[in-house]
Amino acid sequence: MGEASYLTLQAVLQFWLIKLIYWGFVFALCFHACHGVRHLFWDAGYSFDKETLTRYAQIELIAACILTLVILLAV
């Protein structure tokens, strides 16, 4: 039973939808980390004007995508 269950789980984890969900979670984690860095800037009193907020939001999104791709390539 143990080996059969393991093989079944491995087959399920190889399904494309499960992989997509997994990478969605990885992206969410990277985005959350980048947003935390952005909050550190806010806590220091920087970037409260609208143009800077927009630019930092774009940088945050790009950084989260790059981090996700790096993790994808590393795994």
C-alpha positions, 0 to 999 in steps of 0.5 A: 500500500505504501509504494502504490500510494507514493506512486499515485501521489507522484502521478497526481503531482505531475498533472499540469493543473497541480503544477500551475497551482504550485507555481501560483503559490510560489509567485504569491510568496515572492510577491509577498516578500517583495511587498514586504520590502516595499513596506520597509521603504514606507516605514522609513518614510519614503515613496508616498507620492503617486508617481513613486508608488506606481513605479515601486508597484511595477518594480515589485511585480517585476521582481516577484516574476523574476524571483519566481522564474529563478526558483522555477529554473533552480527546481 
